[in-house]
């Protein structure tokens, strides 16, 4: 049958009449999903019947391209017809395709067809065959999900590549959980590229296990003090690198999951990820590796680069929801008219017509917000912006437009979110007023609980945020789909081209699996873009960053190692970051005594001269630096020559009797200026940057480590920056110049968020670990070993934003820093609070008698940390 069906299908799609009928159905179906649509022709029952027959033939083949067409015919038919027979056939197609989530949604929210007993029985049997029990819930999976689910128990390494909405990470998390439950001993790590995704995954795991005493779930790169038999780490690649540096050699992993695995091509961070995976593979050949990507090519070669020679692919391009790409253009000479066209096969534009809008589209800067308000309707809308500041500006414009159009919203949920922002971020933060209007922005530098509160509000069916302006952070795996996605540029930052695959990944947020059957991707000004990346699907073409650097910049790496000086980091020259990381990694492998076999595996060239030059330069640098192997091997992300400069400086200062000022102390005990000098010294000696830069961020870093609440910290920071502005203004006035325009409180908050995420929690964390390692070495070398226990491990405090035992215990439970700070007052005075003790305190907490914010309480509930049944009011008999 499959062979005949394929032959018949080819005849159908080779007929122009088929494409004409399909175009008519597509245009009519899309028009039904728009808040404001041009007039379109109805699809006759006869034409619809012909298309449904074609689709019924398509599903009998094994061709995924034909399956995509069959699914589109089914979904668009459900949108345009109320004919019972046609609906029954469309629903039957979804069942044949194994798309039971969309089938179930359509039956509940669009309508059932003229049920036939045979059709109903076939659907229910197929649905039961595709269903899996997850806890107390029986969930019908898509055909692809079922294939992945059945394949996961296999021992072989796997790469799972599918569209964003395919539901792949959910399955992998459940697989890990079941492995943990069924084994006596189990260790796994789930690697995420961003803290936003880390927080989401950790929350799901905590909620899934509900505080089982024998399972540790941790986003902290530290060993388990209770030595529980089962532990699941959720870490970024930097945190995983830190864990591997402190873990004993016999710590191996049963399962390693790498989410957004295409990021192994991401410059220096990609090299960190690759190095971690290599080290894990060396610890045990039995470790199972699972790579997740939203659509990527080249993953087998990537796996070979870290020692996995056989990789089983589980891939699909079939999204379970229909995603329409819609081209929007301002009509020339008509400021209030918008042309709409649907993008069809091979990028062909299918005109739908014009609509009139309420506001002029002449101003290109406000066009994105104007169009989103016109076409967003009552459904959730994501708007892509090129950066965090741009996201804030567009959100402010949306807020103004919506207020003038509909007046102020009245929503208890949004009011609650606004109050949380005022109390836990800053009373004057602009986002507090925006969310009252159902508008927010979202980017990686925001505090995690704030970001999660916005995401939760956006996912609400009613009464939540409807417009969310996002950066590329959302393309890094965070589960936040919407009915509408608006994009008006293929660039990021200051006009840099955006990887087309990343743009497709962002567009993949259109359509909510289990909550919708369709999503719209609106491409604004698309015909004016320099490129047309959305005409045809573009997968991630993944090449390991290390190999690419060796091939393209190998000579520069060799020269830097021979010169004993790495190139200064320059934002406009990303190759400087790659060269620095690559040089440090080669020195690390020289210290690990495996440089030649390592290069032989990762260098994709047979040029013996290049190979020998790199080996010679790295071994020469290693010998000249002269630091212990473990220092160089575990701190390779730091300039190895800078580490030597730091060591020489520390030895000199210790010899001068200044050892006390070198030793980091607990933040709460730090005298004035103590950490300012340490951070300034780290930055100047190790990175070569000005000491002033280190001292600029130092106060913020100290407040952060102390666990200071955001409102207090941000007020101190804004006051400090305002004093600096006043000094500069006075100096400018003396010189007869115009003083610079003072920054707003929102600009100060953004600056603080940026420094915390980019400097304090990234650069300073890596520098802080290296500083401590080198200081311990210097103390031992100068006969000051008795002072070693006094050296506070401040890198972890920088990463977490807490330094007390109570704060760390709450973070260990998966709570955000905001929640941990709010809960610290619950810890008994004078007692050490462990994670287990913190969990018991929260179990005993009566939510009805607390002043905690509803958002904090919501986080506690989501993680299963409060037992509200103990305090539920008694019901009358």
Secondary structure, DSSP 8 states (H G I E B T S, - for coil): -HHHHHHHHHHHHTSHHHHHHHHHHHHHHHHHH-SS--------HHHHHHHHHHHHHHTTSS-HHHHHHHHHHHHHHHHH---HHHHHHHHHHHHHTT-HHHHHHHHHHT------HHHHHHHHHHHHHTEEEETTEEEE--HHHHHHHHHHTSSSEEEEE--GGG-HHHHHHHHHHHHHHH-SSEEEEEE-SSHHHHHHHHHHHHHHHSS-TTEEEESS-S--TT--SEEEEEE-HHHHHHHHHHS-TT---SEEEETTGGGGGSHHHHHHHHHHHHHHHHH-TT-EEEEEESSEE-HHHHHHHTT---EEEEE----SSEEEEEEEEE-TT-TTEEEEEEE-GGG-EEEEEEEE-SS----HHHHHHHHHHHHHTTS-EEEE-SSHHHHHHHHHHHHHHHHHHH-----HHHHHHHHHHHHHT-TT-THHHHHTTTEEEE-TTS-HHHHHHHHHHHH-SSSS--EEEE-GGGGSS----BSEEEE--SEETTTEE--HHHHHHHHTTBS-TTT-SEEEEEEETGGGSSS-TTSS---EE---HHHHHHHHHHHHHHHHHHHT-----BTTBHHHHHHHHHHHHHHHHHHTT-HHHHHHHH-----HHHHHHHHHHHHHHHHHH---HHHHHH-TTS-HHHHHHHHHHHHHHHHTT-HHHHS---GGG--TTHHHHHHHHHIIIII---HHHHHHHHHHHHHHHTT--HHHHHHHHHHHHHHHHHHHHHHHHHTT--------HHHHHHHHHHIIIIIIIIIHHHHHHHHHHHHHHHHHHTT-GGGGGG---HHHHHHHS--SHHHHHHHHTT--HHHHHHHGGGS-TT----HHHHHHHHHT--GGG----HHHHHHHHHTT---GGGG------
